[in-house]
Amino acid sequence: MRKLSNEFYLNYQPQYNIKTKEVTSFEALVRWQSKELGYVRPDKFIPIAEDNGMIYEIGKFVFEQACEAFVEFKKINKNLKYIAINISSVQFKDKNFVNDIFYIVCKYNLKPSEIELEVTERYVMEYSQSNLNTMDELRDLGFRFSIDDFGTGYSSMGYLTKFPIDIIKVDKSFIDGTPNDNNNVQIVKAIVVLSKSLGFSVVAEGIEYKEQEEFLQSLNCDFGQGYLFSKPLSFDDTLTILEKKN
């Protein structure tokens, strides 16, 4: 994991308005192509990196690469709202975290409001005054927040009222099977209704079929993300897609 620029890279998956099919934003997704191990899945290397401390270096690399790429994306489509970047709960423990990412945003002449920090339910469930203070500090600077993979960590909606959240991302596991799986249908309905009642926007992850998209549209779900619209793309392929749609 030493040579991040040589072995680590980012893919970008579009998030789109379910009603208009307009690309509104991108999620930056880190990938690792190890010279020794070959391709290593994020769910394999991220936990290890969190345990051994490498997540700090990886996190800075991902954040800077994503900001640099978003500047180029906006040159083609000025209507893009933000880029979403996953943040490990471990990164929040770094005393320099806030200053580091704010410096990078300023370096690329971006606004903090153009950066969405994705945190997991694990971070929410680790509720502490320190966590809340850090998020409030970032919110005061203008950053956005989303809860990723919502529903998989069994968090209470009560926790969400304490955190400065903008977006709830419904986990793919609940989108799977809709609109035929009644259990998942009811879960997704409940998440969308509760999220909107609290003033959050909703992104549905892992949309693979038109029937799923139509079901989500019937619920007034705001945004979608998944293979039906686009798989995660390389930087060059993202530029090509934006140019075509533009």
Secondary structure, 3 states (H helix, E strand, C coil): CCCHHHHEEEEEEEEEECCCCCEEEEEEEEEEEECCCEEECHHHHHHHHHHHCCHHHHHHHHHHHHHHHHHHHHHHCCCCCEEEEECCCCHHHCCCHHHHHHHHHHHCCCCHHHEEEEEEHHHHHCCCHHHHHHHHHHHHHCCEEEEEEECCCCCCHHHHCCCCCCEEEECHHHHCCCCCCHHHHHHHHHHHHHHHHCCCEEEEECCCCHHHHHHHHHCCCCEEECCCCCCCECHHHHHHHHHHHC
